[in-house]
Structures are given as C-alpha cells and as structure tokens.
Amino acid sequence: MSDRTDAAVQPTSLPEPPYYAAIFTSLRTDDDPDGYARTAEHLSRLVREVPGFLGEDSARTPGGLSVSVAYFRDLAGIERWRDHPAHRAAKRSGRERWYERYAIHIARVEHGHAFSRHSPTGGRPE
C-alpha cells in the first residue's frame, strides 16, 4: 500500500494457512502524486490496527501497474478494513483522482511456503 522506495524489500512472513488475501491491482493517473503517497502511508499504518490483519506486500512496475496484497486471518478483518472510514474516504479519492482502473480480488489461502537463502533450514523451503 505504499510507494516508498526506501522500505526493506522482502515478503511478509505469514502464519500457517488458512488465511485470506485481499489483492488490489491498479493503474494510477498522474493526478496528485503527493496526496496519494501521503494517503497510502497513512492507510498502511491504519490497517495494522485492524483486528485480524497479518501483513502486506506491495510492488509497482515501471509501467505503472501496482499490486498490493493485504493478508487477514478471516473475512471479518477484510470487512472491517473495507468499512473503515479513512479507507472509505481514500477509495472515493482513488476513484475521483488517483486511479485509471483497479480490481480487487479476495482469496482464501489454503497453502503457503517460503524460501530464504539465509534461513536456518539451509535454503530449503520452510
């Protein structure tokens, strides 16, 4: 949910499934880049307070496609975030100014594994 380029680049550590992923893909306009960045940072802090929030991953391509994935323990957490007043206001601004188009997908994660070259498992999937 953030455009920060100085953030540590690594995937979010997640618990054993099942959990849920809210996948947000978007293509932005050129309108109000500073307001967007401030709002994205603010929302990234707020979502951490939502009960059931587990973490987030986000990336943006040079061509402007953004993909943000927010992970939640259950659908109730996603619904709490969807209905959060600051998030609702940001969605309105997004439709009015910041996005050419976007899509949201909600998925139940049934399986997951991770790999880290520097993990105690010697580089084998965890």
PyMOL commands that set and color helices and strands:
alter all, ss='L'
color gray80, all
select helices_A, chain A and resi 33-47+75-83+85-98
alter helices_A, ss='H'
color red, helices_A
select strands_A, chain A and resi 19-28+53-60+65-72+99-109
alter strands_A, ss='S'
color yellow, strands_A
deselect
rebuild
show_as cartoon
